[in-house]
Amino acid sequence: MATSPTQKPWVNIAVRLIPLLTALGLVLGFAALCDHAPNAPQTVSPADFVNAHTNDANSVVASVQTVNTAMPRCDARIAGAPLQQQLSDANRAPLQQQLSDANASFEEVRGKLRLSAPNSNPPTGHERAYDEMKTAVERLSSAVSTAKSFVDSQKPSELENFTSEWNDARAQWNHAVTEIWMAAGQAGQPPLVDTAAVGCR
């Protein structure tokens, strides 16, 4: 049977291809938009970052001092006060409460430094220091969790683990905030934590 002039094969093919070509165009257009989307998080000036997080930094400093004061110290043991006496039943519960409060403070600051939180964009040009600051808070929190385990178990290995992570995290914090606060042109000292010896290696 002959094909009528209105039923040419290319017309049927074109009709079938139109939806496919339309869909392909939409996919390619979406891909082009994704290619132009910014990959890096938006940044803020160091001064704006410091203004947004000064209270958080001061909270970290206060919590570190609480833990430094509360935890058993090697120098006390060397002077004749064994760790078992420093962790008597009478002072174990208050010490656990102090550590819990400090950990809650670290976790609160950790949440405020996440990119999803308001005003938590990294300072321009100092993204690495920002990441270091966040990591330091996470490690401080982790070290305190280890300290809480030590208070219950009194295992020397847990005290050693606490000491190592605690000391490293405090040094990391000081390095990060010094860079950011100096970049912000803040007068006075940045919010440094005390790095006096705590615990035992």
Contacts in CASP RR format, 6 or more apart in sequence:
PFRMAT RR
TARGET T0000
AUTHOR 0000-0000-0000
METHOD contacts of the structure
MODEL  1
MATSPTQKPWVNIAVRLIPLLTALGLVLGFAALCDHAPNAPQTVSPADFV
NAHTNDANSVVASVQTVNTAMPRCDARIAGAPLQQQLSDANRAPLQQQLS
DANASFEEVRGKLRLSAPNSNPPTGHERAYDEMKTAVERLSSAVSTAKSF
VDSQKPSELENFTSEWNDARAQWNHAVTEIWMAAGQAGQPPLVDTAAVGC
R
3 9 0 8 1.000
41 115 0 8 1.000
41 121 0 8 1.000
41 122 0 8 1.000
42 121 0 8 1.000
43 121 0 8 1.000
43 122 0 8 1.000
43 123 0 8 1.000
43 124 0 8 1.000
43 125 0 8 1.000
43 127 0 8 1.000
44 52 0 8 1.000
44 119 0 8 1.000
44 121 0 8 1.000
44 122 0 8 1.000
44 123 0 8 1.000
44 124 0 8 1.000
45 123 0 8 1.000
45 124 0 8 1.000
45 184 0 8 1.000
46 123 0 8 1.000
46 124 0 8 1.000
46 125 0 8 1.000
46 126 0 8 1.000
46 180 0 8 1.000
46 181 0 8 1.000
46 183 0 8 1.000
46 184 0 8 1.000
46 185 0 8 1.000
47 184 0 8 1.000
47 185 0 8 1.000
47 186 0 8 1.000
48 119 0 8 1.000
48 123 0 8 1.000
49 121 0 8 1.000
49 122 0 8 1.000
49 123 0 8 1.000
49 130 0 8 1.000
49 180 0 8 1.000
49 184 0 8 1.000
50 123 0 8 1.000
50 180 0 8 1.000
50 181 0 8 1.000
50 184 0 8 1.000
50 186 0 8 1.000
52 119 0 8 1.000
52 120 0 8 1.000
53 112 0 8 1.000
53 113 0 8 1.000
53 119 0 8 1.000
53 120 0 8 1.000
54 191 0 8 1.000
56 109 0 8 1.000
56 112 0 8 1.000
56 113 0 8 1.000
57 109 0 8 1.000
57 177 0 8 1.000
57 190 0 8 1.000
57 191 0 8 1.000
58 191 0 8 1.000
59 105 0 8 1.000
59 108 0 8 1.000
59 109 0 8 1.000
60 105 0 8 1.000
60 106 0 8 1.000
60 109 0 8 1.000
60 137 0 8 1.000
60 140 0 8 1.000
60 173 0 8 1.000
60 191 0 8 1.000
60 193 0 8 1.000
61 191 0 8 1.000
61 192 0 8 1.000
61 193 0 8 1.000
62 105 0 8 1.000
63 101 0 8 1.000
63 102 0 8 1.000
63 105 0 8 1.000
63 106 0 8 1.000
63 140 0 8 1.000
64 102 0 8 1.000
64 140 0 8 1.000
64 170 0 8 1.000
64 173 0 8 1.000
64 193 0 8 1.000
64 194 0 8 1.000
65 193 0 8 1.000
65 194 0 8 1.000
66 98 0 8 1.000
66 101 0 8 1.000
66 102 0 8 1.000
67 98 0 8 1.000
67 99 0 8 1.000
67 102 0 8 1.000
67 144 0 8 1.000
67 147 0 8 1.000
67 166 0 8 1.000
67 198 0 8 1.000
68 194 0 8 1.000
68 196 0 8 1.000
68 198 0 8 1.000
70 95 0 8 1.000
70 98 0 8 1.000
70 99 0 8 1.000
71 95 0 8 1.000
71 147 0 8 1.000
71 162 0 8 1.000
71 198 0 8 1.000
71 199 0 8 1.000
72 83 0 8 1.000
72 86 0 8 1.000
72 87 0 8 1.000
72 159 0 8 1.000
72 199 0 8 1.000
73 86 0 8 1.000
73 197 0 8 1.000
73 198 0 8 1.000
73 199 0 8 1.000
74 197 0 8 1.000
74 199 0 8 1.000
74 200 0 8 1.000
74 201 0 8 1.000
75 197 0 8 1.000
76 86 0 8 1.000
77 83 0 8 1.000
77 86 0 8 1.000
77 200 0 8 1.000
83 154 0 8 1.000
83 159 0 8 1.000
84 154 0 8 1.000
87 95 0 8 1.000
87 151 0 8 1.000
87 154 0 8 1.000
92 151 0 8 1.000
92 152 0 8 1.000
95 151 0 8 1.000
96 148 0 8 1.000
96 151 0 8 1.000
96 152 0 8 1.000
99 144 0 8 1.000
99 147 0 8 1.000
99 148 0 8 1.000
99 151 0 8 1.000
100 148 0 8 1.000
102 144 0 8 1.000
103 141 0 8 1.000
103 144 0 8 1.000
103 145 0 8 1.000
103 148 0 8 1.000
106 137 0 8 1.000
106 140 0 8 1.000
106 141 0 8 1.000
106 144 0 8 1.000
107 141 0 8 1.000
109 137 0 8 1.000
110 134 0 8 1.000
110 137 0 8 1.000
110 138 0 8 1.000
110 141 0 8 1.000
111 117 0 8 1.000
112 120 0 8 1.000
113 120 0 8 1.000
113 130 0 8 1.000
113 133 0 8 1.000
113 134 0 8 1.000
113 137 0 8 1.000
114 120 0 8 1.000
114 134 0 8 1.000
115 121 0 8 1.000
115 122 0 8 1.000
122 130 0 8 1.000
122 131 0 8 1.000
123 129 0 8 1.000
123 130 0 8 1.000
123 180 0 8 1.000
123 183 0 8 1.000
123 184 0 8 1.000
125 183 0 8 1.000
126 179 0 8 1.000
126 180 0 8 1.000
126 183 0 8 1.000
129 175 0 8 1.000
129 176 0 8 1.000
129 179 0 8 1.000
129 180 0 8 1.000
130 176 0 8 1.000
130 180 0 8 1.000
132 172 0 8 1.000
132 175 0 8 1.000
132 176 0 8 1.000
133 173 0 8 1.000
133 176 0 8 1.000
133 177 0 8 1.000
133 180 0 8 1.000
135 172 0 8 1.000
136 169 0 8 1.000
136 170 0 8 1.000
136 172 0 8 1.000
136 173 0 8 1.000
136 176 0 8 1.000
137 173 0 8 1.000
139 165 0 8 1.000
139 168 0 8 1.000
139 169 0 8 1.000
139 172 0 8 1.000
140 166 0 8 1.000
140 169 0 8 1.000
140 170 0 8 1.000
140 173 0 8 1.000
142 165 0 8 1.000
142 169 0 8 1.000
143 162 0 8 1.000
143 165 0 8 1.000
143 166 0 8 1.000
143 169 0 8 1.000
144 162 0 8 1.000
144 166 0 8 1.000
146 158 0 8 1.000
146 161 0 8 1.000
146 162 0 8 1.000
146 165 0 8 1.000
147 158 0 8 1.000
147 159 0 8 1.000
147 162 0 8 1.000
147 166 0 8 1.000
149 155 0 8 1.000
149 158 0 8 1.000
150 158 0 8 1.000
150 159 0 8 1.000
150 162 0 8 1.000
156 200 0 8 1.000
159 199 0 8 1.000
159 200 0 8 1.000
160 200 0 8 1.000
160 201 0 8 1.000
162 199 0 8 1.000
163 198 0 8 1.000
163 199 0 8 1.000
163 200 0 8 1.000
163 201 0 8 1.000
164 201 0 8 1.000
166 198 0 8 1.000
166 199 0 8 1.000
167 195 0 8 1.000
167 198 0 8 1.000
170 193 0 8 1.000
170 194 0 8 1.000
170 195 0 8 1.000
171 195 0 8 1.000
173 192 0 8 1.000
173 193 0 8 1.000
174 190 0 8 1.000
174 192 0 8 1.000
174 193 0 8 1.000
174 195 0 8 1.000
177 190 0 8 1.000
177 191 0 8 1.000
177 192 0 8 1.000
178 190 0 8 1.000
178 192 0 8 1.000
180 190 0 8 1.000
181 190 0 8 1.000
181 191 0 8 1.000
182 190 0 8 1.000
END
